[in-house]
Amino acid sequence: MDLKDDRPSEGAVIEELLGRRPEGAFEVVVRDDGGNPVVIRNHPLLDDGRPMPTRFWLVESVLRSRIGTLESIGGVRDAEAACDSVELADAHERYADERDAAIPADHVGHRPSGGVGGTRRGVKCLHAHYAWYLAGGDDPVGRWVHDRLVSAQNTRTVAAIDCGTNSTRLLIGQSPVGKGSAGFETLDRRMHITRMGEGVDATGRLASQAIERVLAVLVEYREAMDAHGVTQCRITATSAARDAGNRDEFFDAAEAVVGFRPELLSGMAEAHLAFAGATADLDPGDGPFLVVDIGGGSTEFVVGTTEAEGARSCDIGCVRLTEQWIEHDPARPEELVACLSVTEAHLDEVLREVSGVADARTLVGLAGTVSCAAAVEIGLAEYDRDRIHHFHLSKEAVEDVYRTLATEDREERIANPGMEEARADVIVGGLSILVKVMRQFGFDECLVSESDILDGLVASQLEESSG
């Protein structure tokens, strides 16, 4: 036998680490600083004579978990693309030669085949490559994995989830440790229309079916967070939850899924976070900015240049106006007038209560209503963040999109390129707000921003970690 059989002394430990009893001889060849097994070298034949193609096994649980995360976000594909194919083929051959040399000369049964991970080319299992690398093998994939793990130790990965009245959204961001939020890298950004605020105005409660829709999306988001190795998350609830008497029921269920308890944001806190996210990459020379975040149940107005100087949250939003004032499809003229009139009254309050609104130079529009208006104006068949983010949406374009969608029924609205089907029944209510803002405040264009409260939530966590 080419190795010392460690089963008598280490068998129970390895069984606990792997969750199964080793079926062949092995030797611990790499240990951590505490003397605990990290990598074992297997005999090429099991006790019953069956071949064991994997010569080196990674058994340390934390490393196995981290590499599993790396594989879940495309690590196998990325490693194969990054490594030279000839060098990788040579590594497979050396691995096989070393393993096969340990097979007794008189063995006449089946023999193990393949190289690292049981394959002769490409990459099959990052765990197997890294185990060989740690044991001293000249493995290009093992080196690639090692570099990624070291890099991950020097970065902080956080997530933000916004459970809004109309949609539930996720942002995962990453930044080097100690560097704060400046220029953080976006790893994942997702959005689903979940309509959590369905019927809240009428009942004062979150509907059970609405809660279930949000929870189903949160399961998906938790999986994405796990895949990216998220260590911290802020999950927030806004207008619909503020108005709901049973919000704690939702908070308990959401915490059970995500592992973090939702924060109930006040309208002002929501406004400040939205401003921070939307203006982080804008030129202060274009300020002061008026940031308008048109949500499902509320709309936030924030004015400032490098930081929020004044803000107000108003109880108007695409879902709220639709449920309160639009009963027909297409909306009748008097229903549109009602939406515009209600919005006008709130805007009068904004002008009175928030100093500096009248002096704002740049209107920055956030959230789905504004993005949808831009997508329809551009004629995007599929969502393209790069084309929508910082698109200059003229007043004439907003008026034209509003006029078109407000006079069409739902099926006709959906036929417009850029019109998301799940948003089609509330878009007219949302556009009533955007149109009235531009009319009443005298803006000729709106700068569309896809950076918003989620970006502010991620930035707040990264800043905390650098302090």
NORUR-V774363 format. One line per field, one symbol per residue. ss: DSSP state (H for helix, E for strand, C for the rest). phi: phi as a letter, one per 20 degrees, with the letter a starting at -180 (. if undefined). A space follows every 10 residues. Layout:
BEGIN
ss: ???
phi: ???
END
This chain:
BEGIN
ss: CCCCCCHHHH HHHHHHHHCC CCCCCEEEEE ECCCCCEEEE EECCECCCCC ECCCCEEECC HHHHHHHHHH HHCCHHHHHH HHCCHHHHHH HHHHHHHHHH CCCCCCCCCC CCCCCHHHCC CCCCCHHHHH HHHHCCCCCH HHHHHHHHHH HHHCEEEEEE EEECCCEEEE EEEEEECCCC CCCCEEEEEE EEECCCCCCH HHHCCCCHHH HHHHHHHHHH HHHHHHHCCC CEEEEEECHH HHHCCCHHHH HHHHHHHHCC CCEECCHHHH HHHHHHHHHC CCCHHHCCEE EEEECCCCEE EEEECCCEEE EEEECCCHHH HHHHHCCCCC CCHHHHHHHH HHHHHHHHHH HHHCCCHHHC CEEEEECHHH HHHHHHHHCC CCCCHHHHCC CEEEHHHHHH HHHHHHCCCH HHHHCCCCCC HHHCCCHHHH HHHHHHHHHH HCCCEEEECC CCHHHHHHHH HHHHHHC
phi: .ecefegged gffffffenb fgdbfbcfdc cefenefdcd deffcffenf fdfefcdedf ffffffffff ffdnffffff feefffffff fgffffffff fefgfefdef cfcmdfmnde bmcdbfgfff ffffeofedf fgfffgffff fffecddccc cdeefdcccc cdccbggnem dgmgeeebbc bcfclfegmf gedmcffgff ffffffffff fffffffemf dbbddcccgg ffedfdffff ffffffeenc efeeefgffg fffffgffdg defgfeefdd ecdeeedbcd cccrdebfda bbddecafff fffecdddcf ffgfffffff fffgfffgff ffedfnffef ecedddnfgf ffgfffffnf fcfcgfeefm feefffffff ffffffddeg ffffffgnef gfdfecffff fgffgfgfff emeebceece ebgfffffgf fffffef
END
